[in-house]
């Protein structure tokens, strides 16, 4: 009778141990599942908060050069919007300088022409050397630097000739400067597009590696070297 009692107790103890072990395994699997679920939720939250890496923009240099034929077009294509005021102010200033110098040149040119009488029906034609009028001075319009004010004054033929030549040279110089600014804007757009194609990521590493061959040694000599890894 005692043997049956101890046998029954052993069976009950074994069943309880197996049940506890099964429960423990189930709890461990549940914890692992919770951890996996948490990591999944974290990944979804990161994606919702905008941590997804955006694709970098790489402009095409040929396209940037073609668009730069329109002032500022290459800078807009390269997304260098802060350069637009510089391009427009420089190029517009050169054209405005050409316009002002052209106005002043024509003022002196018209005055210079008024000293000559080339009309064959004029009573003074041929009476004065080279068809010059008898006037020693002529009225001329003199403008200030930015053409915000002007006044009429008198000038001799020589003064009108010197002023005409002076403003003609300034007009040509302003045209050359405007052309240079236009060319530089095209070159800048091309160079900026090339520079944006370089990989300037932050993955710049420096490591120390062993080296056996030294520059001044004939036999293998242990040493170290610094290696830069540019991605």
C-alpha positions as CSV (number, residue, x, y, z in Angstrom):
1,X,0.0,0.0,0.0
2,X,2.8,2.3,0.8
3,X,4.4,1.6,-2.5
4,X,1.3,2.7,-4.4
5,X,1.1,5.9,-2.3
6,X,4.7,6.9,-3.1
7,X,4.2,6.0,-6.8
8,X,1.1,8.2,-6.9
9,X,2.9,11.1,-5.2
10,X,5.8,10.8,-7.7
11,X,3.4,10.9,-10.6
12,X,1.7,14.0,-9.2
13,X,5.0,15.7,-8.6
14,X,6.2,15.0,-12.1
15,X,2.9,16.3,-13.7
16,X,3.2,19.5,-11.6
17,X,6.8,20.0,-12.6
18,X,6.0,19.5,-16.3
19,X,3.1,22.0,-16.0
20,X,5.3,24.7,-14.3
21,X,8.0,24.2,-16.9
22,X,5.5,24.5,-19.8
23,X,4.1,27.7,-18.2
24,X,7.5,29.2,-17.8
25,X,8.4,28.5,-21.5
26,X,5.1,30.1,-22.5
27,X,5.9,33.2,-20.5
28,X,9.4,33.4,-22.0
29,X,7.9,33.1,-25.5
30,X,5.4,35.8,-24.7
31,X,8.1,38.2,-23.4
32,X,10.1,37.7,-26.6
33,X,7.0,38.4,-28.6
34,X,6.4,41.6,-26.7
35,X,10.0,42.7,-27.3
36,X,9.6,42.1,-31.0
37,X,6.4,44.0,-31.1
38,X,8.1,47.0,-29.3
39,X,10.9,47.1,-31.8
40,X,8.4,47.0,-34.6
41,X,6.5,49.9,-33.0
42,X,9.7,51.9,-32.6
43,X,10.6,51.4,-36.3
44,X,7.1,52.6,-37.3
45,X,7.4,55.6,-35.0
46,X,10.8,56.5,-36.5
47,X,9.3,56.3,-40.0
48,X,6.4,58.6,-39.0
49,X,8.6,61.2,-37.3
50,X,10.6,61.7,-40.6
51,X,13.8,59.9,-39.8
52,X,13.8,58.4,-43.2
53,X,16.9,59.4,-45.1
54,X,16.2,61.6,-48.2
55,X,17.9,61.0,-51.5
56,X,20.6,63.6,-52.2
57,X,20.2,65.8,-55.3
58,X,23.0,65.5,-57.9
59,X,22.7,68.1,-60.7
60,X,23.9,67.5,-64.3
61,X,26.7,70.0,-65.2
62,X,25.6,70.1,-68.9
63,X,22.1,70.9,-68.0
64,X,23.2,73.6,-65.5
65,X,25.3,75.2,-68.2
66,X,22.5,75.3,-70.7
67,X,20.1,76.8,-68.2
68,X,22.7,79.3,-67.2
69,X,22.3,80.9,-70.6
70,X,19.3,82.6,-69.0
71,X,20.8,84.7,-66.2
72,X,20.2,82.9,-62.9
73,X,18.8,79.8,-64.5
74,X,21.8,77.6,-63.7
75,X,21.8,78.8,-60.0
76,X,18.1,77.9,-59.8
77,X,18.7,74.4,-61.2
78,X,21.6,73.9,-58.7
79,X,19.2,75.0,-55.9
80,X,21.7,77.8,-55.0
81,X,18.9,80.3,-54.5
82,X,21.0,82.6,-52.3
83,X,23.2,83.3,-55.3
84,X,20.3,84.8,-57.4
85,X,20.5,88.3,-55.8
86,X,24.2,88.5,-56.5
87,X,23.8,87.4,-60.2
88,X,20.9,89.8,-60.8
89,X,22.4,92.8,-59.0
90,X,25.8,92.4,-60.8
91,X,24.3,91.8,-64.2
92,X,21.6,94.4,-63.9
93,X,24.1,96.9,-62.6
94,X,26.3,96.4,-65.6
95,X,23.4,96.9,-68.1
96,X,22.2,100.0,-66.2
97,X,25.7,101.4,-66.4
98,X,25.7,100.8,-70.1
99,X,22.4,102.6,-70.4
100,X,23.5,105.7,-68.4
101,X,26.8,106.0,-70.3
102,X,24.9,105.7,-73.6
103,X,22.6,108.5,-72.7
104,X,25.4,110.8,-71.7
105,X,27.3,109.8,-74.9
106,X,24.4,110.8,-77.1
107,X,24.0,114.1,-75.3
108,X,27.6,115.1,-76.1
109,X,27.3,113.6,-79.6
110,X,24.2,115.6,-80.5
111,X,25.9,118.8,-79.2
112,X,29.1,118.0,-81.2
113,X,27.1,117.5,-84.4
114,X,25.3,120.8,-83.9
115,X,28.6,122.7,-84.5
116,X,28.6,121.4,-88.1
117,X,26.3,122.7,-90.9
118,X,26.4,120.2,-93.8
119,X,23.2,121.4,-95.5
120,X,24.1,122.6,-99.1
121,X,21.2,125.1,-99.1
122,X,22.3,126.8,-95.9
123,X,23.7,130.3,-96.4
124,X,26.7,129.5,-94.2
125,X,27.6,126.3,-96.1
126,X,31.1,126.5,-97.4
127,X,31.7,130.0,-95.9
128,X,33.4,128.5,-92.9
129,X,36.1,125.8,-93.0
130,X,34.7,122.2,-93.0
131,X,31.1,123.5,-92.7
132,X,31.4,124.7,-89.1
133,X,28.7,127.0,-87.8
134,X,29.7,130.4,-86.6
135,X,28.7,129.5,-83.0
136,X,31.6,129.1,-80.6
137,X,29.5,127.4,-77.9
138,X,26.4,125.3,-77.8
139,X,23.9,124.3,-75.2
140,X,24.4,120.8,-73.8
141,X,22.5,118.7,-71.2
142,X,24.7,117.5,-68.3
143,X,23.3,114.6,-66.2
144,X,24.5,113.6,-62.8
145,X,25.9,110.1,-61.9
146,X,22.6,108.2,-61.7
147,X,20.6,110.4,-64.0
148,X,18.4,111.6,-61.2
149,X,19.0,115.3,-62.2
150,X,20.3,117.2,-65.2
151,X,21.0,120.8,-66.2
152,X,21.7,122.7,-69.4
153,X,25.1,124.3,-69.8
154,X,27.3,125.6,-72.6
155,X,30.2,123.8,-74.1
156,X,32.7,124.5,-76.9
157,X,33.2,122.2,-79.8
158,X,36.4,120.7,-78.2
159,X,34.6,120.1,-74.9
160,X,31.8,118.4,-76.7
161,X,34.3,116.2,-78.6
162,X,36.2,115.2,-75.4
163,X,32.9,114.4,-73.6
164,X,31.7,112.4,-76.5
165,X,34.8,110.3,-76.6
166,X,34.9,109.9,-72.8
167,X,31.3,108.6,-72.4
168,X,31.8,106.3,-75.5
169,X,34.7,104.6,-73.8
170,X,32.8,104.2,-70.6
171,X,29.9,102.7,-72.5
172,X,32.1,100.2,-74.1
173,X,33.7,99.3,-70.8
174,X,30.3,98.8,-69.2
175,X,29.3,96.5,-72.0
176,X,32.5,94.4,-71.5
177,X,31.9,94.2,-67.7
178,X,28.3,93.0,-68.3
179,X,29.6,90.3,-70.7
180,X,32.2,89.2,-68.2
181,X,29.5,89.0,-65.4
182,X,27.3,87.0,-67.8
183,X,30.1,84.6,-68.6
184,X,31.1,84.1,-65.0
185,X,27.5,83.3,-64.0
186,X,27.6,80.4,-66.6
187,X,31.0,79.2,-65.4
188,X,29.9,79.3,-61.8
189,X,26.8,77.3,-62.5
190,X,28.9,74.6,-64.2
191,X,31.5,74.4,-61.5
192,X,28.9,74.3,-58.7
193,X,27.1,71.4,-60.5
194,X,30.4,69.5,-60.7
195,X,31.1,70.1,-57.0
196,X,27.7,68.9,-55.9
197,X,28.4,65.5,-57.6
198,X,31.3,64.8,-55.1
199,X,30.4,62.5,-52.2
200,X,30.9,64.7,-49.1
201,X,29.3,62.3,-46.6
202,X,30.3,62.2,-43.0
203,X,31.8,58.7,-43.3
204,X,35.4,59.9,-43.0
205,X,37.4,57.5,-40.9
206,X,41.0,57.3,-39.8
207,X,42.6,54.1,-38.7
208,X,46.0,52.8,-37.8
209,X,47.4,49.8,-39.7
210,X,50.7,47.9,-39.5
211,X,53.3,48.4,-42.2
212,X,56.4,46.3,-42.9
213,X,58.1,48.2,-45.7
214,X,59.5,51.5,-44.6
215,X,60.8,54.2,-47.1
216,X,64.4,54.4,-45.7
217,X,64.8,50.7,-44.8
218,X,66.2,48.0,-47.1
219,X,64.8,45.1,-45.0
220,X,61.3,44.7,-43.7
221,X,60.9,46.7,-40.6
222,X,57.7,46.8,-38.4
223,X,55.9,50.1,-38.3
224,X,52.5,51.7,-38.4
225,X,50.7,53.9,-40.9
226,X,47.6,56.2,-40.8
227,X,44.9,55.4,-43.4
228,X,42.1,57.7,-44.3
229,X,38.9,56.1,-45.6
230,X,36.9,58.5,-47.7
231,X,33.6,57.0,-48.7
